[in-house]
Amino acid sequence: MPFEVGTKDCTALSDAELAEMADLCVDRAPGFDIGFLSKQCEEWVLVSLVREGSKLRGYSFSTLERIGGTPSLLVGVATVDRTVKAEQAMRLLLGDQYRRALLDYPDEHVLVGTRLASCEGYHSFAGLADVVPRPGHKASGEERAWGRRLAKRFGAEGRIDDRSFVLAGDGSTAGALDLGGPKVRVPSDEVAALFAGLNLKRDDRLVAFGWAMAEDLASGRLAAGKTGRR
């Protein structure tokens, strides 16, 4: 059965949809329950839902805004059902957001930022340029500053190590892009090492960002899930 994805204002979410979203990870980490998800409706502008028939397979809270004048797509919370099609569902969610970024910021490069709870989620950055952090790369002063800006935007100012990009948790549920499933590719040891410093019992996250280049947004390559760029 084909997937269908759509994006709408968070204010348009119904209680039934919130309950359905909470059910996706009610019995597993990261434990996005209905109380937590209700708060996300106040913190973010857009929500994307992907369905397979009548079954919800994933969702994402996001916003498009300018940070210091820079066009930005921020993914506050995202998760998908842990099925064999999990990665496909996540690509569709992000693809719908890339299409909206193109409409809001034509002919501009867009910074894409999120928090990651596990190394599998790093696959979601495939196709973006200059991803930070990345194996073998020493972040520049400006890249470290972006890490601090994003931590502030995620409500965790002062809690980021701007060299490792590890965001210390405070013990409460923290938003993240959560990807996993039986066919999700195992990341390389080098990528996994980026997550070695996370204390998941404290809900630490890895702040990560990359650039959706204007030409890639315009061509639809990112929305189509193509990953040729490094």
C-alpha positions as CSV (number, residue, x, y, z in Angstrom):
1,M,0.0,0.0,0.0
2,P,1.5,3.4,-1.0
3,F,2.4,6.0,1.6
4,E,0.7,9.4,1.8
5,V,2.4,12.4,3.5
6,G,1.0,15.8,4.3
7,T,1.9,18.8,6.4
8,K,-0.4,21.2,8.3
9,D,-0.3,23.7,11.1
10,C,0.1,22.2,14.5
11,T,-3.0,24.0,15.7
12,A,-5.0,21.7,13.3
13,L,-4.0,18.5,15.1
14,S,-6.9,16.7,16.7
15,D,-6.8,14.8,20.1
16,A,-7.3,11.6,18.2
17,E,-4.2,12.3,16.0
18,L,-2.1,13.1,19.1
19,A,-3.1,9.8,20.7
20,E,-2.2,8.0,17.4
21,M,1.1,9.7,17.4
22,A,1.9,8.8,21.0
23,D,1.1,5.1,20.3
24,L,4.0,4.9,17.8
25,C,6.6,4.8,20.7
26,V,4.4,4.2,23.8
27,D,6.5,1.1,24.7
28,R,10.0,2.2,23.6
29,A,12.5,5.0,23.8
30,P,12.4,7.9,23.3
31,G,9.0,7.8,24.9
32,F,7.1,10.6,23.2
33,D,3.9,10.4,25.2
34,I,0.7,12.4,24.6
35,G,1.6,15.0,27.2
36,F,5.0,15.7,25.6
37,L,3.5,15.8,22.1
38,S,0.8,18.3,23.2
39,K,3.6,20.7,24.3
40,Q,5.3,20.3,20.9
41,C,2.1,21.8,19.3
42,E,2.9,25.0,21.2
43,E,6.6,25.0,20.4
44,W,6.6,24.3,16.7
45,V,4.6,25.5,13.7
46,L,4.2,22.6,11.3
47,V,3.4,18.9,11.7
48,S,3.9,16.3,9.0
49,L,2.2,13.0,9.0
50,V,2.9,10.0,6.9
51,R,0.4,7.2,6.5
52,E,0.3,3.8,4.9
53,G,-3.4,3.4,4.2
54,S,-5.2,4.3,7.4
55,K,-2.1,3.5,9.6
56,L,0.1,6.3,10.9
57,R,3.7,5.4,10.1
58,G,5.5,8.6,11.3
59,Y,5.3,12.2,12.2
60,S,7.5,15.3,12.5
61,F,7.2,18.7,14.2
62,S,9.1,21.4,12.5
63,T,9.3,25.1,11.7
64,L,10.7,27.3,8.9
65,E,12.3,30.5,10.2
66,R,15.3,32.7,9.8
67,I,18.0,32.5,12.5
68,G,20.1,35.7,12.3
69,G,18.8,36.1,8.7
70,T,19.7,32.6,7.7
71,P,16.8,30.5,6.2
72,S,16.4,27.5,8.5
73,L,14.4,24.3,8.7
74,L,14.3,23.0,12.2
75,V,13.1,19.6,13.1
76,G,12.1,19.6,16.7
77,V,10.6,16.0,17.0
78,A,10.3,13.2,14.5
79,T,9.8,9.5,14.7
80,V,8.6,6.6,12.5
81,D,7.1,3.2,13.2
82,R,9.8,0.6,13.5
83,T,8.9,-1.4,10.4
84,V,10.9,-2.5,7.4
85,K,9.8,0.8,5.7
86,A,11.0,3.1,8.5
87,E,13.7,4.8,6.5
88,Q,11.3,5.4,3.6
89,A,8.8,7.0,5.9
90,M,11.4,9.3,7.3
91,R,12.5,10.3,3.8
92,L,8.9,11.2,2.9
93,L,8.5,13.3,6.1
94,L,11.7,15.3,5.4
95,G,10.9,15.5,1.7
96,D,7.6,17.3,2.4
97,Q,9.5,19.7,4.6
98,Y,12.1,20.4,1.9
99,R,9.3,21.2,-0.6
100,R,8.0,23.7,1.9
101,A,11.5,25.2,2.4
102,L,11.7,25.7,-1.3
103,L,8.5,27.6,-1.4
104,D,9.5,29.8,1.6
105,Y,13.1,30.3,0.5
106,P,13.5,30.0,-3.3
107,D,17.0,30.4,-4.6
108,E,18.5,30.3,-1.0
109,H,20.6,27.7,0.8
110,V,18.7,26.4,3.9
111,L,20.2,25.3,7.1
112,V,18.6,22.0,8.4
113,G,19.0,21.4,12.1
114,T,17.8,18.8,14.6
115,R,18.7,16.7,17.6
116,L,19.6,13.1,17.3
117,A,19.1,10.4,19.9
118,S,20.9,7.6,18.1
119,C,23.4,7.1,15.3
120,E,20.8,5.6,12.9
121,G,19.2,9.0,12.7
122,Y,22.3,10.4,11.1
123,H,21.2,8.7,7.8
124,S,18.5,11.4,7.6
125,F,21.2,13.9,6.7
126,A,22.2,12.1,3.5
127,G,22.2,14.5,0.6
128,L,22.9,17.6,2.7
129,A,26.1,19.5,2.3
130,D,28.7,20.3,5.1
131,V,27.0,18.2,7.8
132,V,28.3,19.0,11.3
133,P,29.4,17.1,13.2
134,R,30.9,14.5,10.9
135,P,33.8,12.0,11.1
136,G,37.3,13.5,10.7
137,H,36.1,17.1,10.7
138,K,37.1,19.7,13.2
139,A,34.3,22.3,13.6
140,S,35.1,25.9,12.7
141,G,34.3,28.7,15.0
142,E,31.2,29.6,13.0
143,E,30.0,26.0,13.0
144,R,30.5,25.8,16.8
145,A,28.5,29.1,17.0
146,W,25.7,27.4,15.0
147,G,25.7,24.6,17.5
148,R,25.1,27.1,20.3
149,R,22.4,28.9,18.4
150,L,20.5,25.7,17.8
151,A,20.9,24.6,21.4
152,K,19.3,27.9,22.4
153,R,16.5,27.5,19.9
154,F,15.9,24.0,21.3
155,G,15.5,25.5,24.8
156,A,18.8,24.2,26.1
157,E,21.1,27.2,26.1
158,G,24.3,26.6,27.9
159,R,24.0,22.8,27.8
160,I,25.9,22.1,24.6
161,D,29.5,21.1,24.3
162,D,30.3,23.1,21.1
163,R,33.2,20.8,20.2
164,S,31.4,17.4,20.4
165,F,27.9,18.9,19.8
166,V,26.6,16.7,22.6
167,L,23.6,18.4,24.3
168,A,23.3,17.5,27.9
169,G,19.8,16.4,29.0
170,D,18.2,17.4,32.2
171,G,16.4,14.1,32.9
172,S,13.1,15.1,31.2
173,T,12.0,13.9,27.8
174,A,13.9,15.7,25.1
175,G,12.9,16.1,21.4
176,A,14.8,14.3,18.8
177,L,14.7,12.9,15.3
178,D,14.3,9.2,16.1
179,L,14.9,6.6,13.3
180,G,15.1,2.9,13.7
181,G,13.9,-0.3,12.2
182,P,14.9,-3.8,11.0
183,K,16.2,-2.5,7.7
184,V,17.7,0.8,8.8
185,R,21.4,0.7,7.8
186,V,24.0,0.3,10.5
187,P,26.1,3.4,10.6
188,S,29.9,3.2,10.2
189,D,32.0,3.0,13.3
190,E,33.2,6.6,12.6
191,V,29.6,7.9,12.7
192,A,28.8,5.8,15.8
193,A,31.7,7.4,17.6
194,L,30.1,10.8,17.3
195,F,27.4,9.5,19.7
196,A,29.8,7.8,22.2
197,G,29.5,10.6,24.7
198,L,25.7,10.6,25.0
199,N,24.1,9.6,28.3
200,L,20.7,8.4,27.1
201,K,19.5,7.9,30.7
202,R,19.7,11.6,31.0
203,D,18.2,12.1,27.6
204,D,21.4,13.6,26.0
205,R,21.1,14.5,22.3
206,L,23.5,15.2,19.5
207,V,22.9,18.5,17.8
208,A,23.4,18.1,14.1
209,F,22.9,20.3,11.1
210,G,23.7,20.5,7.4
211,W,22.8,22.6,4.3
212,A,20.1,22.0,1.8
213,M,21.6,23.7,-1.2
214,A,19.4,25.9,-3.3
215,E,20.0,23.9,-6.5
216,D,19.2,20.6,-4.7
217,L,15.9,22.0,-3.3
218,A,14.9,23.4,-6.7
219,S,15.6,20.2,-8.5
220,G,13.6,18.1,-6.1
221,R,16.6,15.8,-5.5
222,L,16.4,16.1,-1.7
223,A,12.6,15.7,-1.6
224,A,13.0,12.6,-3.7
225,G,15.4,11.1,-1.2
226,K,18.4,11.1,-3.5
227,T,21.7,11.1,-1.7
228,G,24.5,11.8,-4.2
229,R,26.0,14.9,-2.4
230,R,28.5,14.5,0.5
